[in-house]
Amino acid sequence: MPAAGPPYREPVTAQNPLPAGLGRPGPLGRLGRRLRRRETLADLALWAFTSYPLPTLHEVPLWLRAVAVPLLALATWLSRRAPLAATAIPAALGLAATPELFTSTFTPALAALSFLLGRRTQDVRRSLAAAGLLCAVGLVLALTLPGADLWNWFTLVTTVLFAAVLPWLLGRFRRQQYELQGAGWELAARMEREQQLVAERARLRERSRIAGDMHDSLGHDLSLLAVRAAALQVAPGMDDAARASAAELRQAAADATERLRQIIGLLRQETTATTAETVPDLVARTAASGVRITLHQHDADDAPTAPPPPLVAHAVHRVVQEAVTNAAKHAPGAAITVELNRHRDAMDVTVRDTGPNPAADRTPGPGSGTGLISLDERVRLAGGTFRARKTDDGFEVTAHLPFAAAPLPAAPAPPDTAPSRSREHLARARRRVRRGIANAIWIPAAATAVLAVLMYGFQLYTSHRSVLPERTYEQLRTDAPATDVLPRLPAYEFDDGRPDGAPPDPPGVDRCRFYRTATFDNSPLYRLCFTDGRLTHKALLPMEERGR
């Protein structure tokens, strides 16, 4: 009779729809729809926040505001898929409006998207490189655009610092907070798994202890009882009835011994389960899947020809299986070598790999299970020893399994000084959060200090370069052509503009220039006025006259 296969199901079409109720989404589908709906509402709120200044503020041209509407919608859409590209859009709009970057129209969008950039991405270098590139572009614009100067670039750097870098740091801090919360829940789940493993290990240890006690005590006594009954059965002077009773007693002892063996097998069924697959079969199946694996078997001269005990054979198979799985997971593409060395009273198993990722951590971590811990417990219950360690070029797992039954070794007690991997993972997450808080404080503070030093140094430089020497001032003659006067003047004027409190310009002049008499702010100023391309007025403005 052929094996029964899965029942036939007609295809679902418009003519053959699903029965009522079968096409309805389950809890996971409803949860996914709610999450997508929530993301859509959040994106709409973000687009409304970034676009609200467009119809209310008029500091930028109308054409730029019209172009910004779809561009900010695009930035909102990209904020979940390419946050760095999304953040570049309001930055480009701000540079298109002014070389200073700061505008009340686009700066809120820059701050919001910078926060999301830090919240949703983990790549630090690309974000910092983008901020540096923005400052470099601003410097080029400040040096090349007409009417722009380095003070515009200082304003741009300040805007980048407080409207982009600081929100980005706050977003990274928020991301690390979520990671810390996730690490806490993961630690709780891992501790629960470890407690379950400890309970299971204690249960297996107790079952093995009970089985050993029953085998050692009751099995020995029952064997002695059967031997004495057999001796009594053949003893001289016994009548037929006594011999029959002795035979029944011997048979009862043998039956009790067999039942005891079955009970012990039930107690040890979880540690003595056998598998039909041998280690060569396992290696062949692994090699057929594309893994580079080789098997080396060596039998000593005094090694027994009989197969190893089932407990040992199963332990050997599990060691090789778990070690190969571990190598394929942590070092894909590595070459795996399996060695089986059979001696007179034991078997040694070695599985080593050498490959592209020799420094990978093979210790059980988050979500990695307890394979190595289970192997250590299984080998220990079989009376052997287990070791897993890193090598110079890979990882190595070794196990020594004796054929003869040995007393169950005690479970290895963890050293008091060894830190818990769970606690180390949580401590690393806490250090990342503390580092995020420190970065959110010291990076803006340090950048502000550096920017203040640069601005102060540039202020001193421009003040020094705006001083008109007294001798040059005296040599200037009114009614001289501007083409003769301008080359003799300093490169910078007084603060690039009209000083506060300066008296009104003489009537009819086209423009007046102001220059310092000394580097300090409280020094008198020279005023040179030009009309129709000639120097028409020059005057010294004392401090008291400037304050009128």
Secondary structure, DSSP 8 states (H G I E B T S, - for coil): -------------SSS---TTTTS--HHHHHHHHHHHHHHHHHHHHHHHHHTHHHH--SS-HHHHHHHHHHHHHHHHHTTT-HHHHHHHHHHHHHHH-TT---TTTHHHHHHHHHHHHHH---HHHHHHHHHHHHHHHHHHHHHSTT--HHHHHHHHHHHIIIIIHHHHHHHHHHHHHHHHHHHHHHHHHHHHHHHHHHHHHHHHHHHHHHHHIIIIIHHHHHHHHHHHHHHHT-TT--HHHHHHHHHHHHHHHHHHHHHHHHHHHHTTTTS---S--HHHHHHHHHHTT--EEEEEEE-TT--SS---HHHHHHHHHHHHHHHHHHHHHSTT-EEEEEEEE-SSEEEEEEEEESS-TT---S--TT--SHHHHHHHHHHHTT-EEEEEE-SSEEEEEEEEESS-----------TTS--HHHHHHHHHHHHHHHHHHHHHHHHHHHHHHHHHHHHHHHHHHHHHTB--HHHHHH--TT-BHHHHGGGS-SS-GGGS--TT-----TT-SEEEEEESSSSTTS-EEEEEEETTEEEEEEEE-HHHHT-
